[in-house]
Amino acid sequence: MALLADDALGNSGWLAGAVPAFRDAMLANAQLHHFEHGQVMWQAGQPGDGMIGIRTGAAGLMHAMAPPESPILDIVGPGFWAGQAPFLTRAAVQMTLIARGPVEAAIVPRSAMLVVLGDRGDYWRELGRLSLEQAFLATVAMGDLLIPNSRRRLAGTLLRLAQCRRAGAPQREIMISQTELASMANLSRHSAGPLLAGFARAGVIALGYRSVRLTDAVGLRAIADTD
């Protein structure tokens, strides 16, 4: 079915800021796919069959350049798109996406993408903008991992996963185990547990079963950014 401009994919994330005609064409050519927990939605190293956008649910993201034993780099949700690299550079797909629970995603096939893009320079620039947005997020993650203080590093990781690292309110509850979270913050599970408990006592987060909810993003941001 064709998705409308007011669909979740049209009013959030990268596509929300796109040229309206390009956004509408992407949604009109989208094919909905459903994935269950643990299913590979998008595979790094493949030649690329189009672009994929998450409509509902969340996915763990791994990059093609990361070693196999690396933890997931991020958890992405509604409004996240991937698959532009093969169109811009003829490179293979750069990201692996693995469903974390039920996920509904829109895939725009490569053949449809090429028709939509045509010779419209402004449409091609939208793919470049997506790459810049993703590069910015990767830079933020890298910066947080370089923080030597474990408490600050963990706070920064939580803010990034809740999509409010620099400003704003949390955009979602973080569905993640403490073991996974510790790995993403370059900590041991033994080290991360007391830090998370301390954040909870301070009232900046609430811990649930395999989940973390930010209750005071401003307070957590102060922890992350204060020496």
C-alpha positions, 0 to 999 in steps of 0.5 A: 500500500502507498503510505501518505505524507502524514504517516509516521515515516513522513513526519519523523526522522530524515524524510520529514525534512526532505523536499515534499515531492521527494518525500511523497514519492518515497512513501508512494513507492514503499512496500511494507515488510514485517520482521520478528525479534532477531530477524535480520532486516538489512545486511551489510555487505549486500549490493543493496536492493533499495532503501529501508525505513523503520515505521514501528518498532526498533532495530539494533544497528551494526556497521560493516566496518565493526569487528564481528564481536563488537556490540551493537552501535545503536538502537534505531527506531521510527523515522530511521532510514538506511541504504543510501550508500550504494546509490551514492558510491556504488559501495555495498550496504554499510549497515546491518539492522536486526529487529528488536521485537516486532518491526514494521519497515518500509522498503523502497526497491532499487528500481523504484528509487532510480525512477524517483531520483532520476536526474533531480539533483535536489533529490540526490542531495537528500541522500547526501543529507541522510549520510551527513546526519548518520555521520554526525550521529557516529561522531557523537557516539565516538565522542562519548566513547572517548570520555575517560570517566565511566559515569559520564560515558554511561550517561552520554550513551543513555542520552544518545540512545534516547535521542536527546544527547544534546537537547530536548526530551527523550524520544523513546524508552530504551529497550536494552539489557544492562549487559548490552548497555554496558558493552555499548558504553565500553564498560563491564556489566559489573561496573555498569550496574552500580552506576545505573543504580546510582542514576536511578536513586538520583531520579534521572532514570527508571530501570525496568525489565530489559529497559531504561526510561529517562526521567530527567534528561536535563539532569542526566545531561549535566552528569554527562557533560560535567567534569 
